[in-house]
Amino acid sequence: MNKSMIVGTVLGIGIATAGGAIASYQLLKEPTHAEVVKTEPLTKQIQIPHEECRDETVVRQKPVKDEHRIAGKAIGAVVGGVLGHQVGGGSGKKVATVAGAVAGGYAGDRVQDNMQKNNTYTTTEQVCNTVYETREEITGYNVTYRLNDEEATVKMTYDPGQRIPVKDGQLVLAPAADAVQ
C-alpha cells in the first residue's frame, strides 16, 4: 500500500467519524422552538353603554293661578243668581235666585276648569336613553403546537405566530419584549 492511499483512508475515516458525531449531536440537541399547528381565538361578548338623545315636541299645561277655580265659581254664581232673580215672583223669586246662584257657580267652575286644561304651550325637550352596543373581545388563544413529534394545546394570552420558543424543554409562554401584539 502506498503512503497516499493510507493517508486518504485515514482522512476518509476521520471525516466520516466527524460527520457522524455532528449528525448525532444534532439529533440529541434540544429543540429551540415548537411549531404552531393551529391558533383559535377565545372571545367573550361585552356590552358597551352609550347615551342616545333626541328632541321631542311636548305639550305642557301652563301653571294654574286659581287652583280651586274660585273666580269661575264666583262669577258663575253672580250671573246665575241674577238670571234666577229674573224668574218667578214672591218667595219663588228667592228660591230661583238661590238655585240660579248654585247652578251658575257649578257652571262657572266647569267653564274655568276647561279653560285651564286647554291653556297649554308647546316646547321641545331632549329625551335620552341608554343603549348598549354588543361587541366581541378576544380574551386569549387556544394554541395547538407540535414539539418532538407530539401535539398538545395550551391557552395563551397572545397569538404566538408560527413558533413558540422552548427553553430547557419547556414552552416560553410570556411574549417577548420586542414582539408586536
Backbone bond lengths (Angstrom), bond angles and torsions (degrees), N, CA, C in turn:
res aa  C-N    CA-C-N  psi(-1)  N-CA   C-N-CA  omega(-1)  CA-C   N-CA-C  phi
1 M - - - 1.429 - - 1.513 108.76 -
2 N 1.288 112.30 141.62 1.454 112.28 -177.59 1.517 109.89 -94.76
3 K 1.288 112.20 166.80 1.449 120.39 -172.08 1.534 110.74 -64.51
4 S 1.311 121.24 -41.11 1.458 122.93 -177.81 1.525 111.29 -69.07
5 M 1.324 115.69 -28.96 1.455 118.54 177.86 1.526 109.84 -70.70
6 I 1.320 118.03 -39.22 1.464 122.35 178.79 1.525 109.05 -66.60
7 V 1.331 117.11 -44.07 1.463 120.90 179.48 1.535 109.06 -62.34
8 G 1.309 116.95 -43.34 1.464 120.95 179.87 1.510 112.06 -63.28
9 T 1.335 116.42 -40.80 1.460 120.58 179.73 1.523 110.16 -66.60
10 V 1.329 117.05 -45.11 1.474 121.11 179.80 1.529 109.60 -62.65
11 L 1.342 116.30 -44.15 1.468 118.94 178.49 1.529 110.78 -63.25
12 G 1.277 119.05 -42.19 1.471 123.21 179.04 1.513 111.62 -61.04
13 I 1.346 115.43 -44.61 1.473 119.52 178.99 1.527 109.53 -64.74
14 G 1.319 116.01 -41.63 1.473 120.13 179.58 1.522 111.96 -62.60
15 I 1.334 117.38 -45.09 1.478 121.17 179.79 1.523 110.22 -65.65
16 A 1.317 117.68 -41.97 1.464 121.29 179.12 1.523 110.94 -62.90
17 T 1.324 115.78 -41.10 1.468 120.38 179.44 1.533 109.89 -65.90
18 A 1.331 117.19 -43.69 1.474 120.60 179.63 1.525 109.98 -64.40
19 G 1.320 117.88 -42.31 1.474 121.00 178.85 1.505 111.57 -62.25
20 G 1.316 117.12 -40.51 1.464 120.82 177.87 1.514 111.33 -65.31
21 A 1.330 116.99 -40.04 1.468 121.24 179.33 1.526 110.69 -63.71
22 I 1.340 115.92 -42.76 1.477 119.90 179.55 1.518 110.01 -65.30
23 A 1.310 117.66 -43.10 1.472 121.20 179.97 1.516 110.79 -62.55
24 S 1.338 118.73 -42.46 1.444 119.52 -179.98 1.511 111.98 -70.11
25 Y 1.327 117.18 -30.83 1.467 120.05 176.08 1.521 109.83 -64.18
26 Q 1.343 117.80 -41.12 1.466 122.25 -180.00 1.530 110.13 -63.89
27 L 1.323 118.24 -36.17 1.468 121.31 178.91 1.519 111.65 -70.50
28 L 1.312 117.19 -35.99 1.463 120.65 -178.39 1.525 113.15 -83.60
29 K 1.315 117.02 -16.61 1.459 122.00 -177.10 1.537 110.38 -65.62
30 E 1.342 117.00 137.67 1.470 122.65 178.94 1.528 109.55 -69.20
31 P 1.353 117.94 141.47 1.472 119.43 177.25 1.528 110.72 -69.36
32 T 1.326 116.58 149.94 1.462 121.16 179.06 1.524 112.24 -99.11
33 H 1.336 117.09 -13.41 1.466 121.04 179.98 1.525 110.58 -145.34
34 A 1.328 116.14 148.91 1.465 122.18 170.51 1.524 106.81 -100.82
35 E 1.318 116.78 142.55 1.462 121.86 -179.25 1.536 109.30 -84.63
36 V 1.336 117.32 128.02 1.467 122.04 178.25 1.522 108.14 -80.41
37 V 1.342 115.81 124.91 1.462 121.91 -179.50 1.528 110.44 -93.20
38 K 1.341 116.77 -42.22 1.467 120.95 -175.90 1.524 109.15 -154.96
39 T 1.331 115.40 142.69 1.466 121.68 176.87 1.522 108.31 -127.21
40 E 1.331 117.15 123.92 1.467 122.17 178.09 1.524 109.25 -119.11
41 P 1.335 117.96 120.73 1.470 118.88 177.79 1.531 111.25 -69.99
42 L 1.318 116.72 141.88 1.463 123.75 173.39 1.523 107.04 -100.74
43 T 1.328 117.04 127.98 1.468 120.18 -175.71 1.519 110.75 -125.91
44 K 1.316 114.28 159.78 1.466 121.38 170.50 1.518 107.08 -139.81
45 Q 1.327 115.57 151.67 1.462 119.97 179.24 1.522 109.10 -89.42
46 I 1.323 115.64 133.46 1.456 120.39 176.01 1.530 108.24 -121.96
47 Q 1.311 115.95 149.15 1.459 120.89 178.33 1.523 108.37 -110.89
48 I 1.323 113.90 127.85 1.456 120.61 -178.57 1.532 107.68 -110.00
49 P 1.344 117.71 116.56 1.465 119.25 -179.89 1.529 111.09 -81.10
50 H 1.320 114.89 142.61 1.468 119.92 169.57 1.524 107.57 -149.23
51 E 1.305 114.89 157.53 1.459 121.00 -174.47 1.525 110.02 -98.21
52 E 1.345 114.89 131.33 1.461 121.08 174.93 1.531 107.56 -113.88
53 C 1.328 116.29 128.92 1.462 121.15 -177.96 1.520 110.13 -121.32
54 R 1.338 115.57 150.56 1.462 121.71 176.37 1.529 108.07 -146.81
55 D 1.319 115.38 154.94 1.462 120.81 177.44 1.523 108.79 -90.92
56 E 1.340 115.73 132.99 1.462 121.55 177.76 1.517 108.87 -124.91
57 T 1.332 115.34 140.99 1.463 120.99 175.73 1.522 107.61 -86.85
58 V 1.346 116.11 128.03 1.460 121.11 -179.92 1.526 109.69 -128.98
59 V 1.320 114.50 149.06 1.462 121.18 176.90 1.522 107.26 -105.33
60 R 1.322 115.55 126.44 1.463 121.81 -178.96 1.529 109.45 -119.34
61 Q 1.321 115.22 150.36 1.462 120.39 175.90 1.517 108.04 -85.14
62 K 1.320 115.22 135.41 1.466 119.61 177.78 1.526 108.58 -66.99
63 P 1.325 116.96 151.70 1.467 119.76 178.92 1.533 111.05 -59.01
64 V 1.318 115.40 140.11 1.463 122.06 -178.61 1.526 108.36 -91.44
65 K 1.348 115.63 128.75 1.462 119.66 -179.82 1.524 111.19 -88.29
66 D 1.323 117.02 -30.65 1.463 121.80 -177.02 1.534 107.69 -117.76
67 E 1.355 116.15 80.80 1.460 121.36 -174.52 1.522 113.31 -59.10
68 H 1.307 117.23 -36.35 1.481 121.23 -175.57 1.520 112.44 -93.29
69 R 1.320 116.97 5.61 1.477 125.03 176.75 1.545 111.86 52.17
70 I 1.328 115.08 44.28 1.467 120.98 -178.87 1.529 110.73 -66.21
71 A 1.347 116.60 -41.05 1.473 119.76 -179.42 1.526 110.51 -60.46
72 G 1.330 117.68 -44.75 1.472 120.65 -179.99 1.517 112.06 -63.35
73 K 1.326 115.81 -42.34 1.463 119.86 179.83 1.531 110.53 -65.08
74 A 1.343 116.13 -44.28 1.467 119.86 -177.27 1.523 111.33 -65.23
75 I 1.339 116.06 -48.47 1.474 118.89 -179.67 1.522 110.11 -63.71
76 G 1.349 117.18 -41.32 1.464 120.73 178.88 1.517 111.85 -63.51
77 A 1.336 116.42 -40.07 1.467 120.12 -179.45 1.529 110.49 -66.36
78 V 1.337 117.36 -41.17 1.475 120.74 179.77 1.534 109.57 -63.92
79 V 1.344 115.50 -50.09 1.475 119.11 -178.53 1.520 109.75 -62.77
80 G 1.356 117.08 -44.06 1.473 120.27 179.63 1.516 111.67 -63.43
81 G 1.332 116.87 -39.92 1.470 120.54 178.94 1.518 111.30 -65.16
82 V 1.334 117.66 -41.32 1.472 121.61 179.07 1.530 109.46 -63.59
83 L 1.337 116.01 -45.09 1.470 118.98 -179.92 1.531 110.79 -66.82
84 G 1.345 117.00 -39.93 1.466 120.06 178.84 1.518 111.31 -65.79
85 H 1.314 118.44 -32.60 1.459 122.70 179.15 1.534 111.04 -67.15
86 Q 1.329 117.55 -24.52 1.464 122.34 -179.92 1.524 111.34 -74.03
87 V 1.354 115.64 -16.76 1.470 119.56 -175.14 1.518 108.74 -99.69
88 G 1.298 115.39 142.30 1.449 122.56 172.08 1.513 113.08 73.40
89 G 1.323 113.96 -175.96 1.439 119.65 -179.65 1.511 110.04 -147.42
90 G 1.304 119.05 163.89 1.459 124.64 178.33 1.513 111.25 64.22
91 S 1.370 113.64 -135.62 1.466 118.31 -178.71 1.529 111.04 -71.24
92 G 1.308 117.21 -21.03 1.468 121.68 176.36 1.518 110.80 -67.76
93 K 1.317 114.83 -28.62 1.461 119.72 179.04 1.530 109.72 -66.55
94 K 1.344 117.72 -38.23 1.466 121.40 178.85 1.535 110.76 -67.00
95 V 1.315 114.79 -43.36 1.470 119.16 179.26 1.528 109.52 -64.25
96 A 1.322 118.32 -42.42 1.466 122.66 -179.84 1.529 109.88 -65.57
97 T 1.332 117.48 -38.06 1.475 120.74 178.44 1.517 110.15 -64.33
98 V 1.347 117.23 -46.50 1.472 121.42 179.50 1.534 109.76 -64.45
99 A 1.325 116.79 -46.21 1.474 120.11 -179.90 1.529 109.59 -62.68
100 G 1.336 118.11 -40.71 1.465 121.67 178.17 1.510 111.18 -63.93
101 A 1.345 117.01 -39.96 1.468 121.05 179.45 1.519 110.26 -65.87
102 V 1.344 118.48 -43.27 1.470 121.74 179.44 1.530 110.11 -64.62
103 A 1.323 116.90 -48.17 1.469 120.75 -179.84 1.532 110.33 -64.61
104 G 1.314 117.80 -40.12 1.463 121.54 178.56 1.517 111.45 -65.82
105 G 1.341 117.00 -39.42 1.472 120.93 177.97 1.524 110.69 -62.60
106 Y 1.343 117.19 -43.04 1.459 121.34 178.46 1.529 110.59 -65.32
107 A 1.347 115.96 -45.04 1.462 120.21 179.99 1.539 110.29 -63.26
108 G 1.321 117.37 -42.02 1.472 121.40 178.80 1.531 111.25 -62.89
109 D 1.333 117.12 -38.04 1.473 121.72 177.49 1.531 110.06 -62.68
110 R 1.342 117.22 -45.60 1.474 121.62 -179.23 1.535 111.24 -66.15
111 V 1.340 116.94 -41.13 1.472 120.54 179.88 1.525 109.96 -63.56
112 Q 1.339 117.12 -45.58 1.461 119.87 179.90 1.532 110.87 -65.53
113 D 1.334 118.20 -38.42 1.469 121.51 178.23 1.540 110.37 -60.18
114 N 1.331 117.29 -46.28 1.473 120.81 178.36 1.525 111.49 -63.29
115 M 1.324 115.96 -40.16 1.464 119.52 179.90 1.543 110.35 -63.92
116 Q 1.347 116.65 -41.27 1.464 120.36 179.94 1.530 111.51 -67.09
117 K 1.343 117.14 -40.42 1.464 120.14 179.69 1.527 111.55 -65.75
118 N 1.305 117.12 -32.78 1.464 120.98 -178.79 1.525 112.76 -88.58
119 N 1.312 117.16 -1.25 1.465 121.32 179.19 1.539 107.56 -86.58
120 T 1.342 116.34 86.54 1.468 121.56 -173.25 1.527 111.06 -123.05
121 Y 1.318 114.24 169.22 1.467 121.23 172.57 1.529 107.66 -140.16
122 T 1.336 115.52 155.51 1.471 121.79 -179.31 1.520 108.11 -109.54
123 T 1.334 114.93 135.95 1.460 120.57 179.39 1.526 109.56 -141.28
124 T 1.309 115.83 167.24 1.458 121.30 176.58 1.524 108.05 -110.88
125 E 1.339 115.41 129.62 1.463 120.85 179.52 1.519 109.35 -124.04
126 Q 1.310 115.66 146.95 1.460 120.37 177.01 1.532 108.94 -88.33
127 V 1.334 116.01 125.74 1.461 122.40 179.67 1.527 106.92 -113.76
128 C 1.331 116.76 127.85 1.469 121.08 -177.07 1.522 110.24 -121.14
129 N 1.341 115.64 144.90 1.461 122.86 176.19 1.524 108.32 -133.25
130 T 1.332 115.93 149.63 1.454 120.42 174.10 1.520 108.32 -88.63
131 V 1.335 115.90 126.30 1.461 122.93 -179.42 1.520 107.27 -118.55
132 Y 1.333 117.15 142.96 1.464 121.28 -178.75 1.516 110.70 -108.93
133 E 1.332 115.48 129.64 1.460 122.29 174.90 1.533 106.59 -100.28
134 T 1.342 116.08 128.43 1.461 120.36 -179.44 1.520 108.58 -98.00
135 R 1.341 115.69 133.15 1.455 121.23 -178.44 1.521 108.42 -141.16
136 E 1.340 116.17 148.28 1.458 120.67 175.91 1.518 109.32 -93.11
137 E 1.322 115.28 135.69 1.461 121.11 -179.86 1.526 108.24 -122.43
138 I 1.336 117.14 134.78 1.463 121.56 178.74 1.525 108.23 -77.17
139 T 1.350 115.72 126.09 1.464 120.77 -178.44 1.523 112.32 -105.41
140 G 1.323 117.72 -12.49 1.456 121.68 -179.46 1.522 109.37 169.75
141 Y 1.342 115.46 -168.35 1.462 120.56 -177.54 1.526 109.61 -141.17
142 N 1.336 116.37 138.38 1.455 121.89 166.72 1.519 105.94 -91.45
143 V 1.328 117.00 117.54 1.466 122.08 -174.94 1.524 108.94 -115.40
144 T 1.340 115.46 120.96 1.461 121.09 173.65 1.520 106.94 -94.87
145 Y 1.344 116.40 129.18 1.463 120.42 -176.70 1.527 109.88 -133.14
146 R 1.326 115.21 163.83 1.463 121.93 177.44 1.532 107.81 -121.34
147 L 1.347 115.77 126.90 1.458 122.03 177.92 1.524 107.15 -139.21
148 N 1.327 117.01 124.50 1.468 122.59 -178.74 1.531 111.40 54.23
149 D 1.319 115.93 45.97 1.474 123.78 178.05 1.520 113.88 62.41
150 E 1.336 118.66 20.44 1.467 122.65 175.50 1.521 108.27 -122.81
151 E 1.363 116.27 138.96 1.462 121.06 177.88 1.521 109.79 -101.05
152 A 1.322 115.69 144.24 1.466 122.39 176.91 1.531 107.50 -150.93
153 T 1.322 116.26 167.92 1.464 121.92 179.67 1.514 108.79 -124.47
154 V 1.327 115.37 140.63 1.460 121.72 178.58 1.527 107.91 -137.16
155 K 1.338 116.61 147.43 1.467 121.30 176.03 1.526 107.64 -91.86
156 M 1.341 115.71 129.35 1.466 120.88 -178.93 1.526 109.50 -126.66
157 T 1.339 115.68 156.56 1.461 120.85 179.99 1.521 112.51 -85.47
158 Y 1.331 117.23 -10.12 1.462 121.21 -178.60 1.528 108.94 -141.18
159 D 1.324 116.82 162.55 1.466 122.53 176.32 1.523 107.56 -81.21
160 P 1.350 118.28 116.31 1.461 119.89 -173.79 1.527 114.40 -79.21
161 G 1.311 118.40 -8.43 1.461 119.17 -177.05 1.517 110.81 85.91
162 Q 1.352 117.92 -139.31 1.468 122.96 -175.09 1.528 113.85 -87.98
163 R 1.349 116.88 -22.73 1.463 119.68 -175.28 1.525 110.59 -140.31
164 I 1.341 114.75 151.10 1.462 121.75 174.44 1.525 106.63 -116.05
165 P 1.330 118.80 127.41 1.465 120.20 179.30 1.529 111.40 -62.52
166 V 1.330 115.71 147.00 1.464 122.67 177.21 1.527 107.63 -124.61
167 K 1.342 115.64 134.16 1.461 120.31 177.02 1.521 107.25 -134.94
168 D 1.314 116.06 127.76 1.466 123.04 -178.61 1.527 111.22 53.86
169 G 1.329 116.60 38.21 1.468 121.95 177.06 1.518 114.20 78.80
170 Q 1.349 118.79 3.08 1.473 122.70 -178.16 1.529 109.59 -116.56
171 L 1.348 115.92 146.18 1.465 120.16 176.35 1.522 110.03 -66.94
172 V 1.318 116.94 141.85 1.457 122.53 172.98 1.532 105.47 -98.02
173 L 1.343 117.05 102.87 1.464 121.25 -171.83 1.513 114.13 -90.98
174 A 1.328 118.22 -14.40 1.468 120.40 177.96 1.535 108.17 -77.36
175 P 1.336 116.86 137.44 1.473 118.53 179.79 1.531 110.12 -65.89
176 A 1.317 115.21 146.09 1.463 120.57 176.91 1.512 108.88 -65.74
177 A 1.325 117.23 149.22 1.468 121.83 -177.08 1.511 111.49 -61.69
178 D 1.337 118.17 -29.86 1.464 120.24 -178.28 1.523 112.48 -96.61
179 A 1.344 118.00 4.95 1.470 119.98 -179.55 1.519 109.98 -74.20
180 V 1.307 116.16 141.64 1.466 121.38 178.06 1.519 107.59 -91.70
181 Q 1.319 116.29 128.32 1.466 119.26 -179.14 1.485 111.15 -109.56
